[in-house]
């Protein structure tokens, strides 16, 4: 049974006009007033409405108050307490959780006979509870709005009840006019009112109906109240799929219906609003058809096809609502309420197409922003370089990751398999600048790093000698040299880089200004003292000669030459770094911090390579037998690293394999022990004060976290292969006509291994393993493959390269199954690539005695360090740009004590 209301409805409706929905006389009680959403919204509504909230409830928090600009709002434990304290109200707002909403509505109606309107903000109320709410309200003569509603507002009365219509500044969006709004979406209710205001249309009453399964104040009730509201000349409806409310609505005034959600017809469950799930015949297409029939039109309104009638128009794009409404009202001889206030078309405040050739529709011109944003944007445009948001970087990285399925790691979006096909200089550019290197990028890095490798007559070389004589491993030897390349050593070049950036920023020179008159831009006194000297600097002249030999001509280098005097080595290094970074800085692809520390990084890479070479390889005018003039004019970083490993200039045919080795070893993601060491060093220095980060110390953190189990373990595979080929007459591992019966060799060992497994099992000992065979992820199939090994094997085949050691491993895993040692064919894992490639490079030296077993072990360790130093440099740069102080420490609750 329901209470008789207004109109001819077969259920209770108490509101006869939209002007009665939100009035100046309404007084409001808010349930759960101190909840998160209400705390943000209720004070704004109260102030906009000149103080319409009389009290709120919060069980257990009675006696509290809500602060507003109009004074405090009292809070009680329940509604009855507030009434007993003398407060009266006719409207209730429900912010309770879904399971409690029914009880809240019941309480409002039960204890307050004056209640007439209830606004339910709660979303996804159970259908059973919604039916009970409907029954209670109908039998007591109460209008319900919602659920899942942002309430209502009245622009004429300056009142807002039960939600956030108009946002935090409703007086801006809710301008007095002649258009009513009924919307299934609360946020779009505000958006539509703003679109209308831009086109000269104000609003009367705005109803966020919600889109829960039950819509208590739906289109039929709204249409009836619209007809009786003398203020409203027309209405806009925002309609989503689901329900037949709009079909039953009888509109007597013009309406623009924005029907959305055609895509939802393909869904099998609700997305967004709980009731926005179309059933049978109530999808978006059906609702478009209903409105077209009501309005007497044959299509959807669009700028290209503006079909409408005096009764209305159907649109499917919210941006078309204002123009469609203006067309409809023109047919009714009605003008907008006031002059248009602008346009909500996209007006970018900042943007840059860079090198993209955009269509005119996409290449929008920038406009000057409104104050105070104009000044902020001007400051942003003047700033060079990217600024990363700081966050905890424990066990996280913005530069590296590992694919859980393929186990292939990537650095700056490039897989190590691709990186393994690049020279080391290109991977340095990738690691620190985040881009694919150009030919000039590689040449600049080759020269800059090459200028640092010769440590002749330096304290660094003395430290290397002392560390080796003390029996240290390669990582410790390199760390000894790096400790002497601290911030003071690199400071002149870094200060020069800072000066370069300031000069280019102030003069607005770009990397493309190759024909600029460089003489017009003089260096300041401080910068000049760093980059130009009174006497020739032999090191600087050698670097410049190397750059000329490589045909490098760049604006920073020409500007440096135009300053008069004699360029210093620090000035040249800064000019090289500026050439590498300026375009990326202006595009905000890298941070200014990264750019200013690039000279230090180039010194560090050169020092590490130099420290790996034999002490005798450093002479006054040569590195490992390569004249320094040739190092600077021709050599690549890959070639210099190979020379350091071999102690002499490497043959050309080994460089591709050496580059492949270092590329495969770049990274294993941020969880690798070496990466953790590097990141921990940055975290301890405090990245939130980036000037305190010592890059050489962070790299020492990487070095100290390498060891025989992580870094030196590549030797295990080499040692295994040496044992297998000890009695073989193998002279050239790269010759497929080697004359060795590999099948006999692998089957003999497989049979031996099968017998060993049985013996070890009978003795209760650990089962034996073979280095570089099997993988915890790539297993369980009849024939197992490590995709990393497969990729490199394919690349080698395409190059026409042969490696007898790799061939041995491929045959061995088959022989193991055939001899019964394994149940299936194990994979040859990625570690085998490192062992076989390196042993192929060093086999001749091992056979002729110039490389001992110990030397091979050191070589395996050193190659690992050469690859991983590049990946860890990327982690350090990323962590100092993104991380927080001490963010790698482990919380106490995660620790355990073992007795």
Beta strands, then each sheet from edge to edge (+ up, - down):
strand 1: 28-31
strand 2: 53-57
strand 3: 65-68
strand 4: 71-76
strand 5: 91-94
strand 6: 117-120
strand 7: 143-145
strand 8: 152-154
strand 9: 159-161
strand 10: 176-183
strand 11: 203-208
strand 12: 234-239
strand 13: 254-259
strand 14: 312-315
strand 15: 400-402
strand 16: 409-411
strand 17: 414-415
strand 18: 532-533
strand 19: 566-567
strand 20: 618-619
strand 21: 622-623
strand 22: 626-627
sheet 1: 3+ 4- 2- 1- 5- 6- 7-
sheet 2: 9+ 8- 11+ 10+ 12+ 13+ 14+
sheet 3: 15+ 16- 17+
sheet 4: 18+ 19-
sheet 5: 20+ 21- 22+
end
